[in-house]
Amino acid sequence: MNWEDVWDVLKWVLAALAAGFIGQFGRSFALHVIRRRRATRSEQPSGPSPITPEAQLDRDRLEALAKIEKKRAKAEVKRIKKSGDRAPDA
């Protein structure tokens, strides 16, 4: 084996090491950039604030009550129509 063959092998080894180095630190750098962008985005208020769980529960309760009231009113109208009575004057 002569010096030229050793140099060719050494060049390929160095190229593979350089590619691995660039790949590893490029990945680390990309993850760092992603973390920084997420941190700056979370600091900036963007759009409406998210609904808290308590507010969501209150909203769900109100919607359920409205739905129940609507069903009651519909049942009352149906009962009145079925019995042939006139609707009570309010």
Secondary structure, DSSP 8 states (H G I E B T S, - for coil): --HHHHHHHHHHHHHHHHHHHHHHHHHHHHHHHHHHHHHHHHHS--SS----HHHHHHHHHHHHHHHHHHHHHHHHHHHHHHHT------
